[in-house]
Amino acid sequence: MKEIKSNINIVGGGLIGAMAAYSLSKLGNNIVVLEQKSKFDQKKILDKRTTAISEGTKKFLEQINIWKEICYHAEPIKRIQIIDRNQSNKIYFDNQRRKSNLGYIVKNEHILDSLYRKLQKQKNVKIFNNVCIKDIIYQGNRIITKQDNFFVNTNLLLASDGKNSSIRKIFKTPIYNKDYKKKAIVINFYHSKNHHNTAYEFFFKNGPLAILPMQKNKNKFQSSIVWTNTNEFINSLLSLDDNKIVSILNEKIKGSVGEIKKIITKQTFPLKAHLNSKFFENKIIYLGDSAHSFHPIAGQGWNLGMQDVESLYNLVKKYNSLGLELGDEIFCKVFQKDNFFKAYRLYQITDKVDSIFKLDNIFFNHVRFSAINLIERSKKLKNQISDFAMGVN
Ligand SMILES: Cc1cc2nc3c(=O)[nH]c(=O)nc-3n(C[C@H](O)[C@H](O)[C@H](O)COP(=O)(O)OP(=O)(O)OC[C@H]3O[C@@H](n4cnc5c(N)ncnc54)[C@H](O)[C@@H]3O)c2cc1C
């Protein structure tokens, strides 16, 4: 059986695995990417979601020289309105203080497409599509993955195989998890009024509804809705024809982007969150959704995964400069120390924010109303919240 040697073997070529491959290849490492689907084929990108890229992530994308390609497809967020139940109770954010945008909305297919194009030009990256790992073994200080026709012999294995990580299952790494028993429906649509680069987040009893400003398409205003609701509600919504869905949505998003003109795409995602009890095993690092996944209420899951990638990039750079072998015990423990707490904090914040906005009785509605008023009037609190959302705190 053929053996391929590498410094780094990445299992999973999604938004995080592909970004890890690209950034680490720039440090001169030999990299293998194993993807179970035919992902690295531009025609087969099926993810119709958009991602809100934070200012913090943007800075790293600039550093590794890929922002130029992505920003061509990015719509800046200049304002955010948070609306609790009705238009009279809201918080308004802009970012004139930092003279930068609050974030950027990009279609996932554009991020992946830019990445795959860049990766195909990197001579030190070998990509294998449609492969399935059969076994993982250790040989001295190397870790080996066995596939059907070949094996990869490496120093460091990165598990970026998503929230149902098969590597995590092989190693039985314990996790904390939560099933919200809800779904998020993502609807991209054309609308009548200019969004003026405003993102809206409406908080309803059954879950939040976000409207994210997208780039114009063929001169038409375009945005994306991410609406969390009960499984029953989303299933019944999907059973309706588009005209009925449009009239339900028009009622919900009043006072924002005008009338919905046409639904372009619809996709649903089950809502589950988890946190691995540790982000490493012997010579293995868990990255992105294989380490943590969150309620999408704050649009931060991928951004946090990108912080994992940036932290790994800095660690690998340090090890390379000292001539050390990647993936030893200290390497794994430093990665854990730098990244676990940030993920734990986001897991708690997203979970608690969801619970607070769900509460619906006279007492809690009054408390929330007062808290929103307090935040709206307090510059300090508003700055702290917008720095958190921008990933610059
Ligand atoms: C509705 C919704 C909206 C969101 N919006 C935002 C947002 O605005 N901002 C944000 O920061 N985050 C957002 N997120 C979170 C974000 O989408 C995820 O954090 C991100 O996609 C995770 O990327 P990943 O590469 O870690 O995992 P994935 O995208 O799941 O990729 C995993 C890859 O591994 C492959 N794979 C799986 N198993 C194997 C195997 N055994 N062998 C080989 N390959 C394998 C898969 O085919 C896939 O290509 C949102 C999430 C949802 C559900």
Ligand as a Chemical Component Dictionary entry (heavy atoms), coordinates in Angstrom:
data_LIG
# 
_chem_comp.id                   LIG 
_chem_comp.type                 NON-POLYMER 
_chem_comp.pdbx_formal_charge   0 
_chem_comp.three_letter_code    LIG 
# 
loop_
_chem_comp_atom.comp_id 
_chem_comp_atom.atom_id 
_chem_comp_atom.alt_atom_id 
_chem_comp_atom.type_symbol 
_chem_comp_atom.charge 
_chem_comp_atom.model_Cartn_x 
_chem_comp_atom.model_Cartn_y 
_chem_comp_atom.model_Cartn_z 
_chem_comp_atom.pdbx_ordinal 
LIG C1  C1  C 0 -27.474 28.404 10.378 1  
LIG C2  C2  C 0 -26.045 28.665 10.750 2  
LIG C3  C3  C 0 -25.510 29.929 10.542 3  
LIG C4  C4  C 0 -24.175 30.195 10.907 4  
LIG N1  N1  N 0 -23.684 31.455 10.724 5  
LIG C5  C5  C 0 -22.428 31.740 11.128 6  
LIG C6  C6  C 0 -21.894 33.063 10.993 7  
LIG O1  O1  O 0 -22.545 33.984 10.500 8  
LIG N2  N2  N 0 -20.621 33.314 11.466 9  
LIG C7  C7  C 0 -19.864 32.314 12.027 10 
LIG O2  O2  O 0 -18.745 32.598 12.467 11 
LIG N3  N3  N 0 -20.333 31.045 12.136 12 
LIG C8  C8  C 0 -21.581 30.735 11.699 13 
LIG N4  N4  N 0 -22.049 29.448 11.796 14 
LIG C9  C9  C 0 -21.134 28.366 12.233 15 
LIG C10 C10 C 0 -20.259 27.872 11.062 16 
LIG O3  O3  O 0 -21.070 27.563 9.952  17 
LIG C11 C11 C 0 -19.434 26.656 11.474 18 
LIG O4  O4  O 0 -18.766 26.948 12.679 19 
LIG C12 C12 C 0 -18.398 26.293 10.384 20 
LIG O5  O5  O 0 -19.013 25.980 9.183  21 
LIG C13 C13 C 0 -17.558 25.109 10.864 22 
LIG O6  O6  O 0 -16.650 24.739 9.875  23 
LIG P1  P1  P 0 -15.823 23.367 10.013 24 
LIG O7  O7  O 0 -14.935 23.333 8.831  25 
LIG O8  O8  O 0 -15.263 23.251 11.378 26 
LIG O9  O9  O 0 -16.928 22.218 9.909  27 
LIG P2  P2  P 0 -17.763 21.756 8.624  28 
LIG O10 O10 O 0 -18.157 22.918 7.813  29 
LIG O11 O11 O 0 -18.832 20.849 9.146  30 
LIG O12 O12 O 0 -16.716 20.920 7.757  31 
LIG C14 C14 C 0 -16.323 19.627 8.100  32 
LIG C15 C15 C 0 -15.738 18.973 6.861  33 
LIG O13 O13 O 0 -15.216 17.699 7.215  34 
LIG C16 C16 C 0 -15.654 16.727 6.282  35 
LIG N5  N5  N 0 -15.663 15.435 7.002  36 
LIG C17 C17 C 0 -16.514 15.014 7.967  37 
LIG N6  N6  N 0 -16.161 13.792 8.413  38 
LIG C18 C18 C 0 -15.051 13.433 7.711  39 
LIG C19 C19 C 0 -14.211 12.270 7.709  40 
LIG N7  N7  N 0 -14.433 11.237 8.524  41 
LIG N8  N8  N 0 -13.169 12.224 6.857  42 
LIG C20 C20 C 0 -12.911 13.266 6.009  43 
LIG N9  N9  N 0 -13.663 14.400 5.972  44 
LIG C21 C21 C 0 -14.721 14.473 6.810  45 
LIG C22 C22 C 0 -17.016 17.210 5.835  46 
LIG O14 O14 O 0 -17.391 16.667 4.575  47 
LIG C23 C23 C 0 -16.771 18.717 5.768  48 
LIG O15 O15 O 0 -16.237 19.103 4.519  49 
LIG C24 C24 C 0 -23.372 29.163 11.455 50 
LIG C25 C25 C 0 -23.916 27.878 11.652 51 
LIG C26 C26 C 0 -25.238 27.632 11.304 52 
LIG C27 C27 C 0 -25.796 26.252 11.529 53 
# 
loop_
_chem_comp_bond.comp_id 
_chem_comp_bond.atom_id_1 
_chem_comp_bond.atom_id_2 
_chem_comp_bond.value_order 
_chem_comp_bond.pdbx_ordinal 
LIG C1  C2  SING 1  
LIG C2  C3  SING 2  
LIG C2  C26 DOUB 3  
LIG C3  C4  DOUB 4  
LIG C4  N1  SING 5  
LIG C4  C24 SING 6  
LIG N1  C5  DOUB 7  
LIG C5  C6  SING 8  
LIG C5  C8  SING 9  
LIG C6  O1  DOUB 10 
LIG C6  N2  SING 11 
LIG N2  C7  SING 12 
LIG C7  O2  DOUB 13 
LIG C7  N3  SING 14 
LIG N3  C8  DOUB 15 
LIG C8  N4  SING 16 
LIG N4  C9  SING 17 
LIG N4  C24 SING 18 
LIG C9  C10 SING 19 
LIG C10 O3  SING 20 
LIG C10 C11 SING 21 
LIG C11 O4  SING 22 
LIG C11 C12 SING 23 
LIG C12 O5  SING 24 
LIG C12 C13 SING 25 
LIG C13 O6  SING 26 
LIG O6  P1  SING 27 
LIG P1  O7  DOUB 28 
LIG P1  O8  SING 29 
LIG P1  O9  SING 30 
LIG O9  P2  SING 31 
LIG P2  O10 DOUB 32 
LIG P2  O11 SING 33 
LIG P2  O12 SING 34 
LIG O12 C14 SING 35 
LIG C14 C15 SING 36 
LIG C15 O13 SING 37 
LIG C15 C23 SING 38 
LIG O13 C16 SING 39 
LIG C16 N5  SING 40 
LIG C16 C22 SING 41 
LIG N5  C17 SING 42 
LIG N5  C21 SING 43 
LIG C17 N6  DOUB 44 
LIG N6  C18 SING 45 
LIG C18 C19 SING 46 
LIG C18 C21 DOUB 47 
LIG C19 N7  SING 48 
LIG C19 N8  DOUB 49 
LIG N8  C20 SING 50 
LIG C20 N9  DOUB 51 
LIG N9  C21 SING 52 
LIG C22 O14 SING 53 
LIG C22 C23 SING 54 
LIG C23 O15 SING 55 
LIG C24 C25 DOUB 56 
LIG C25 C26 SING 57 
LIG C26 C27 SING 58 
# 
